[in-house]
Amino acid sequence: MNLSRLMSTILLILALASSSACTGIFPVTLGVQPPVNSTLTGPATEIPVNPTSAASVIPTAETVAATSVPVQPSPASQGPAGLLFSIGMHIEPFGATPSQLVGNDLPGFIRKGDYHKRAFFERHVRDIQKMAEIIERHGGRMTVQAQTPFTQVAIDTGSTVLSDLAASGNEISLHFHEDAHLWKNSEQLPVETWCAVMKEEIALVRQASRVAQVRYWSGGNLYPAVFEAAACAGLDINSDWKNPHTQTTPLKLTGIHPWRPSGGTDGTDLRLFAQYDPQGEVIYLPEGLFEREDFASMHRSRAPDGDQAYFDFLAHSLHDSLAAA
């Protein structure tokens, strides 16, 4: 089964969550499967401490002072935090055309294929279903991140692949390729345009999957106002950040503690992204503890020793995150 055409990566996302902080965000957890699409609220104890070793995971006076976050004890009723293990699937925009909100005469975004071709679409549906079967066989669920034209073709052909995944307990969310939907120089567009196009994509995700709400998204990583645009569109949970030009994720954005960023980034200046804002509208879920800054580009087609090297890398990162938690 060749899944490399379907997804940019199978994502490993690891984050601590108390019972009131992140229950239901990840459809896959260690020990407990939370309800899908349940309410998430960020407690006052969310601290963006991104340790590089298990010994440094407990916030100290120095780390708290460095992040300027007031530490407040969690109520005993919240219970202990748990490490959430998420498997994320990105459905790429093969054959996309930009939204009419940014122009009617722009060329399409065909890359390696086109979902409008029925055989190509059906091949990917089968791959998605096979992946879901493998994961469900082990008691897991996925965060399936979709976008056009896959969602539109699913609607037009009557495909129930996304609604079936939702009915099985998988979380359905948005993967937003701004270059496919907003075309070039999207960073120059106003927040209102981003919000409107995100709403278009969310509406099609909901129609294709029959879910009531979409809260989680990835994409728009180099647009400094992306959190403002996403909040306008009704999104409040973000993850999977990497610089699309370098295919890397700075280690300061890794770790196991979710936080509410003070702002977005252009890919170079990460100060607002890494700074916690108790009033922030979006919760960022980091991808666990990784020793390599280039882990974002370590998907299986590029691993020097093939599939096994990639899975060994993920297993090592999972063990480090468990030890820190």
KOLKEFI-35208 format. One record per residue (C-alpha): residue number from 0; residue in one letter; chain; x, y, z. Coordinates in Angstrom, 1 decimal, decimal comma. Layout:
SITE:k:r:c:east:north:up
SITE:NUM:a:A:X:Y:Z
...
// end
This chain:
SITE:k:r:c:east:north:up
SITE:0:m:A:0,0:0,0:0,0
SITE:1:n:A:1,6:3,3:-1,1
SITE:2:l:A:0,3:6,0:1,2
SITE:3:s:A:3,1:8,5:0,4
SITE:4:r:A:1,0:9,9:-2,5
SITE:5:l:A:-1,9:10,4:-0,1
SITE:6:m:A:-0,4:12,2:2,8
SITE:7:s:A:2,5:14,4:3,4
SITE:8:t:A:3,1:12,5:6,6
SITE:9:i:A:1,5:10,3:9,3
SITE:10:l:A:1,9:12,6:12,2
SITE:11:l:A:2,8:11,7:15,7
SITE:12:i:A:1,5:14,3:18,2
SITE:13:l:A:2,1:14,0:21,9
SITE:14:a:A:0,8:16,4:24,4
SITE:15:l:A:-0,1:16,4:28,1
SITE:16:a:A:-3,7:17,0:29,0
SITE:17:s:A:-5,6:17,2:32,2
SITE:18:s:A:-9,1:15,9:32,4
SITE:19:s:A:-10,4:19,5:31,9
SITE:20:a:A:-7,7:20,7:29,5
SITE:21:c:A:-7,6:18,5:26,4
SITE:22:t:A:-10,1:15,7:26,7
SITE:23:g:A:-11,4:14,8:23,4
SITE:24:i:A:-8,9:16,6:21,2
SITE:25:f:A:-7,0:13,5:20,2
SITE:26:p:A:-9,0:10,5:19,2
SITE:27:v:A:-6,2:8,2:20,2
SITE:28:t:A:-5,0:8,1:23,8
SITE:29:l:A:-3,0:5,8:26,0
SITE:30:g:A:-5,4:3,8:28,1
SITE:31:v:A:-8,6:5,9:27,6
SITE:32:q:A:-10,4:6,8:24,4
SITE:33:p:A:-12,1:10,2:25,0
SITE:34:p:A:-15,3:11,3:23,4
SITE:35:v:A:-14,9:12,8:20,0
SITE:36:n:A:-15,5:16,6:19,6
SITE:37:s:A:-15,9:17,2:23,3
SITE:38:t:A:-15,3:20,5:24,9
SITE:39:l:A:-11,8:21,7:25,5
SITE:40:t:A:-11,0:24,6:27,9
SITE:41:g:A:-7,5:25,7:28,8
SITE:42:p:A:-6,8:25,9:32,5
SITE:43:a:A:-4,6:28,4:34,2
SITE:44:t:A:-1,8:25,8:34,6
SITE:45:e:A:-1,0:25,5:30,9
SITE:46:i:A:2,7:26,2:30,7
SITE:47:p:A:4,8:26,2:27,5
SITE:48:v:A:7,7:24,4:28,9
SITE:49:n:A:9,3:22,4:26,1
SITE:50:p:A:11,9:20,2:27,8
SITE:51:t:A:14,6:18,3:26,0
SITE:52:s:A:14,9:15,6:28,7
SITE:53:a:A:12,7:13,9:31,2
SITE:54:a:A:14,5:15,6:34,1
SITE:55:s:A:13,5:19,1:33,0
SITE:56:v:A:9,8:18,5:32,5
SITE:57:i:A:8,8:19,7:36,0
SITE:58:p:A:8,5:23,5:35,9
SITE:59:t:A:11,0:25,2:38,2
SITE:60:a:A:11,0:28,8:39,4
SITE:61:e:A:13,5:29,6:36,7
SITE:62:t:A:11,5:28,1:33,9
SITE:63:v:A:8,3:29,7:35,1
SITE:64:a:A:10,0:33,1:35,3
SITE:65:a:A:11,4:32,6:31,8
SITE:66:t:A:7,9:32,0:30,4
SITE:67:s:A:6,2:34,7:32,5
SITE:68:v:A:3,3:32,3:33,2
SITE:69:p:A:1,7:32,4:36,7
SITE:70:v:A:1,6:28,9:38,2
SITE:71:q:A:-1,6:28,0:39,9
SITE:72:p:A:-2,3:24,6:41,4
SITE:73:s:A:-4,8:22,4:39,6
SITE:74:p:A:-7,9:21,4:41,5
SITE:75:a:A:-7,6:17,8:42,8
SITE:76:s:A:-10,8:17,0:41,0
SITE:77:q:A:-9,0:17,4:37,6
SITE:78:g:A:-7,0:14,3:38,2
SITE:79:p:A:-3,5:13,5:36,8
SITE:80:a:A:-2,5:14,7:33,4
SITE:81:g:A:-2,2:12,1:30,7
SITE:82:l:A:-0,1:11,8:27,6
SITE:83:l:A:-2,2:11,9:24,4
SITE:84:f:A:-0,9:10,0:21,4
SITE:85:s:A:-2,5:11,1:18,2
SITE:86:i:A:-2,2:9,7:14,7
SITE:87:g:A:-2,9:12,5:12,2
SITE:88:m:A:-3,7:12,0:8,5
SITE:89:h:A:-3,2:14,9:6,0
SITE:90:i:A:-5,4:14,6:2,9
SITE:91:e:A:-3,5:16,7:0,3
SITE:92:p:A:-5,2:19,1:-2,2
SITE:93:f:A:-4,6:17,2:-5,4
SITE:94:g:A:-6,3:19,0:-8,2
SITE:95:a:A:-7,4:22,0:-6,2
SITE:96:t:A:-8,3:25,4:-7,6
SITE:97:p:A:-8,2:28,6:-5,6
SITE:98:s:A:-11,3:29,9:-4,0
SITE:99:q:A:-13,4:32,3:-6,2
SITE:100:l:A:-13,0:34,8:-3,4
SITE:101:v:A:-9,4:35,4:-4,6
SITE:102:g:A:-10,0:35,1:-8,4
SITE:103:n:A:-11,8:33,2:-11,1
SITE:104:d:A:-9,0:32,9:-13,6
SITE:105:l:A:-6,3:31,3:-11,6
SITE:106:p:A:-4,7:28,0:-12,7
SITE:107:g:A:-5,3:24,9:-10,7
SITE:108:f:A:-3,0:23,3:-8,1
SITE:109:i:A:-2,6:19,9:-9,7
SITE:110:r:A:0,3:18,1:-7,9
SITE:111:k:A:1,0:14,4:-8,6
SITE:112:g:A:-2,6:13,7:-9,4
SITE:113:d:A:-6,2:15,0:-9,3
SITE:114:y:A:-9,0:13,9:-7,1
SITE:115:h:A:-11,5:14,8:-9,9
SITE:116:k:A:-10,2:11,7:-11,7
SITE:117:r:A:-12,4:9,0:-10,3
SITE:118:a:A:-9,8:6,2:-10,3
SITE:119:f:A:-7,4:8,5:-8,5
SITE:120:f:A:-10,0:9,4:-5,9
SITE:121:e:A:-11,1:5,8:-5,3
SITE:122:r:A:-7,6:4,7:-4,9
SITE:123:h:A:-7,1:7,1:-2,1
SITE:124:v:A:-10,4:6,2:-0,5
SITE:125:r:A:-9,2:2,6:-0,3
SITE:126:d:A:-5,9:3,7:1,2
SITE:127:i:A:-7,6:5,8:3,8
SITE:128:q:A:-10,0:2,9:4,7
SITE:129:k:A:-7,1:0,5:4,9
SITE:130:m:A:-5,2:2,8:7,3
SITE:131:a:A:-8,3:3,2:9,4
SITE:132:e:A:-8,7:-0,6:9,6
SITE:133:i:A:-5,1:-1,1:10,7
SITE:134:i:A:-5,4:1,6:13,4
SITE:135:e:A:-8,8:0,5:14,7
SITE:136:r:A:-7,5:-3,1:14,9
SITE:137:h:A:-5,3:-1,8:17,7
SITE:138:g:A:-8,0:0,2:19,4
SITE:139:g:A:-7,0:3,5:18,0
SITE:140:r:A:-8,6:6,4:16,1
SITE:141:m:A:-7,2:9,2:13,9
SITE:142:t:A:-7,4:12,9:13,4
SITE:143:v:A:-8,3:13,0:9,7
SITE:144:q:A:-7,6:16,4:8,2
SITE:145:a:A:-9,4:17,0:4,9
SITE:146:q:A:-9,7:19,8:2,4
SITE:147:t:A:-10,9:20,4:-1,2
SITE:148:p:A:-11,0:19,0:-3,7
SITE:149:f:A:-11,2:15,7:-1,8
SITE:150:t:A:-14,2:16,9:0,2
SITE:151:q:A:-16,0:18,3:-2,8
SITE:152:v:A:-15,5:15,1:-4,8
SITE:153:a:A:-16,7:13,0:-1,9
SITE:154:i:A:-19,9:15,1:-1,8
SITE:155:d:A:-20,4:15,0:-5,6
SITE:156:t:A:-19,9:11,2:-5,9
SITE:157:g:A:-21,8:10,3:-2,7
SITE:158:s:A:-18,8:8,8:-1,1
SITE:159:t:A:-19,3:8,2:2,6
SITE:160:v:A:-15,6:7,7:3,5
SITE:161:l:A:-15,4:10,7:5,8
SITE:162:s:A:-18,8:10,2:7,4
SITE:163:d:A:-17,9:6,6:8,0
SITE:164:l:A:-14,6:7,6:9,7
SITE:165:a:A:-16,5:10,1:11,9
SITE:166:a:A:-19,1:7,4:12,8
SITE:167:s:A:-16,3:5,1:13,9
SITE:168:g:A:-15,0:7,7:16,3
SITE:169:n:A:-12,3:9,4:14,2
SITE:170:e:A:-12,0:13,1:14,5
SITE:171:i:A:-12,6:15,0:11,3
SITE:172:s:A:-10,7:18,3:10,9
SITE:173:l:A:-9,2:20,7:8,4
SITE:174:h:A:-5,8:20,6:6,6
SITE:175:f:A:-5,5:24,0:5,0
SITE:176:h:A:-3,0:24,4:2,1
SITE:177:e:A:-3,1:28,2:1,7
SITE:178:d:A:-1,3:28,0:-1,7
SITE:179:a:A:-4,0:25,8:-3,0
SITE:180:h:A:-6,9:27,8:-1,8
SITE:181:l:A:-5,6:31,4:-1,6
SITE:182:w:A:-3,0:31,1:-4,4
SITE:183:k:A:0,4:32,8:-4,3
SITE:184:n:A:1,4:35,6:-2,0
SITE:185:s:A:-1,4:34,6:0,4
SITE:186:e:A:0,5:36,3:3,3
SITE:187:q:A:-0,5:39,6:1,7
SITE:188:l:A:-4,2:38,9:2,0
SITE:189:p:A:-6,3:40,3:4,8
SITE:190:v:A:-7,5:38,3:7,7
SITE:191:e:A:-11,1:38,6:6,4
SITE:192:t:A:-10,2:36,8:3,2
SITE:193:w:A:-8,4:34,0:5,1
SITE:194:c:A:-11,4:33,6:7,4
SITE:195:a:A:-13,9:33,5:4,6
SITE:196:v:A:-11,9:30,8:2,6
SITE:197:m:A:-11,3:28,8:5,8
SITE:198:k:A:-15,1:28,9:6,4
SITE:199:e:A:-15,7:27,6:2,8
SITE:200:e:A:-13,3:24,7:3,5
SITE:201:i:A:-14,9:23,9:6,9
SITE:202:a:A:-18,4:23,9:5,4
SITE:203:l:A:-17,3:21,3:2,8
SITE:204:v:A:-15,5:19,2:5,5
SITE:205:r:A:-18,7:19,2:7,6
SITE:206:q:A:-21,0:18,4:4,6
SITE:207:a:A:-18,8:15,5:3,5
SITE:208:s:A:-18,3:14,1:7,0
SITE:209:r:A:-21,7:15,1:8,6
SITE:210:v:A:-20,0:16,3:11,7
SITE:211:a:A:-21,5:19,1:13,6
SITE:212:q:A:-18,3:21,0:14,3
SITE:213:v:A:-14,7:21,3:13,1
SITE:214:r:A:-12,3:22,8:15,7
SITE:215:y:A:-8,9:21,4:14,8
SITE:216:w:A:-6,7:22,5:11,9
SITE:217:s:A:-3,2:22,5:10,5
SITE:218:g:A:-1,8:24,8:7,8
SITE:219:g:A:-1,2:28,5:7,1
SITE:220:n:A:2,0:28,2:9,0
SITE:221:l:A:3,8:31,2:7,6
SITE:222:y:A:0,9:33,7:7,9
SITE:223:p:A:1,5:35,7:11,1
SITE:224:a:A:-2,3:36,4:11,5
SITE:225:v:A:-3,4:32,8:11,0
SITE:226:f:A:-4,6:32,4:14,6
SITE:227:e:A:-6,8:35,4:14,2
SITE:228:a:A:-8,2:34,1:10,9
SITE:229:a:A:-8,8:30,6:12,3
SITE:230:a:A:-10,6:31,9:15,4
SITE:231:c:A:-12,8:34,0:13,1
SITE:232:a:A:-13,6:30,8:11,2
SITE:233:g:A:-14,5:28,9:14,4
SITE:234:l:A:-11,3:27,0:14,9
SITE:235:d:A:-9,5:26,9:18,2
SITE:236:i:A:-7,1:23,9:18,2
SITE:237:n:A:-3,9:23,9:16,1
SITE:238:s:A:-0,9:21,6:15,6
SITE:239:d:A:1,4:20,0:13,0
SITE:240:w:A:3,5:23,2:12,6
SITE:241:k:A:6,5:23,0:10,3
SITE:242:n:A:8,2:25,5:8,0
SITE:243:p:A:7,0:24,3:4,5
SITE:244:h:A:10,1:25,8:2,8
SITE:245:t:A:12,6:23,9:5,0
SITE:246:q:A:10,4:21,0:6,1
SITE:247:t:A:11,6:21,5:9,7
SITE:248:t:A:10,1:22,3:13,1
SITE:249:p:A:12,2:24,3:15,6
SITE:250:l:A:12,8:22,4:18,7
SITE:251:k:A:11,4:25,3:20,8
SITE:252:l:A:7,9:24,4:19,3
SITE:253:t:A:8,2:20,8:20,4
SITE:254:g:A:7,4:19,4:23,9
SITE:255:i:A:4,5:17,9:25,7
SITE:256:h:A:2,8:21,0:27,3
SITE:257:p:A:0,1:22,7:25,2
SITE:258:w:A:-0,1:26,5:25,3
SITE:259:r:A:-2,1:29,4:23,9
SITE:260:p:A:0,2:31,3:21,5
SITE:261:s:A:0,3:35,1:21,6
SITE:262:g:A:0,5:35,3:17,8
SITE:263:g:A:1,6:33,6:14,7
SITE:264:t:A:4,9:33,6:12,8
SITE:265:d:A:6,4:34,3:9,4
SITE:266:g:A:8,6:31,2:10,0
SITE:267:t:A:11,6:33,2:11,3
SITE:268:d:A:10,4:35,2:14,3
SITE:269:l:A:8,9:32,7:16,7
SITE:270:r:A:8,6:35,0:19,7
SITE:271:l:A:4,9:35,5:19,7
SITE:272:f:A:4,2:31,9:18,7
SITE:273:a:A:6,3:30,5:21,6
SITE:274:q:A:4,9:33,1:24,2
SITE:275:y:A:1,9:31,9:26,2
SITE:276:d:A:-1,2:34,2:26,3
SITE:277:p:A:-3,8:33,1:28,9
SITE:278:q:A:-6,5:34,9:26,8
SITE:279:g:A:-5,4:33,4:23,5
SITE:280:e:A:-8,2:32,0:21,4
SITE:281:v:A:-6,2:29,0:20,0
SITE:282:i:A:-4,6:26,2:21,9
SITE:283:y:A:-1,5:24,8:20,2
SITE:284:l:A:-0,7:21,1:20,7
SITE:285:p:A:3,1:20,4:20,3
SITE:286:e:A:4,4:17,2:18,8
SITE:287:g:A:6,1:15,6:21,7
SITE:288:l:A:9,8:15,4:22,5
SITE:289:f:A:12,1:15,1:19,6
SITE:290:e:A:15,9:15,2:19,4
SITE:291:r:A:16,1:16,2:15,8
SITE:292:e:A:14,9:19,6:14,5
SITE:293:d:A:14,3:18,0:11,0
SITE:294:f:A:11,8:15,4:12,3
SITE:295:a:A:9,1:17,1:10,3
SITE:296:s:A:10,8:15,9:7,1
SITE:297:m:A:11,5:12,4:8,5
SITE:298:h:A:8,5:10,7:6,8
SITE:299:r:A:9,1:7,3:5,4
SITE:300:s:A:9,9:8,1:1,8
SITE:301:r:A:12,9:10,1:3,0
SITE:302:a:A:14,2:8,0:5,9
SITE:303:p:A:17,7:6,8:4,9
SITE:304:d:A:17,0:3,2:6,0
SITE:305:g:A:13,3:3,1:4,9
SITE:306:d:A:10,2:2,5:6,9
SITE:307:q:A:11,8:0,8:9,9
SITE:308:a:A:14,1:3,8:10,6
SITE:309:y:A:11,1:6,1:10,7
SITE:310:f:A:9,2:3,9:13,1
SITE:311:d:A:12,2:3,5:15,3
SITE:312:f:A:12,5:7,3:15,4
SITE:313:l:A:8,9:7,7:16,4
SITE:314:a:A:9,1:4,9:19,0
SITE:315:h:A:12,1:6,6:20,6
SITE:316:s:A:10,3:9,9:20,6
SITE:317:l:A:7,2:8,3:22,2
SITE:318:h:A:9,3:6,7:24,9
SITE:319:d:A:11,0:10,0:25,7
SITE:320:s:A:7,6:11,8:25,9
SITE:321:l:A:6,3:9,0:28,2
SITE:322:a:A:9,3:9,3:30,5
SITE:323:a:A:8,9:13,1:30,6
SITE:324:a:A:5,2:12,8:31,4
// end
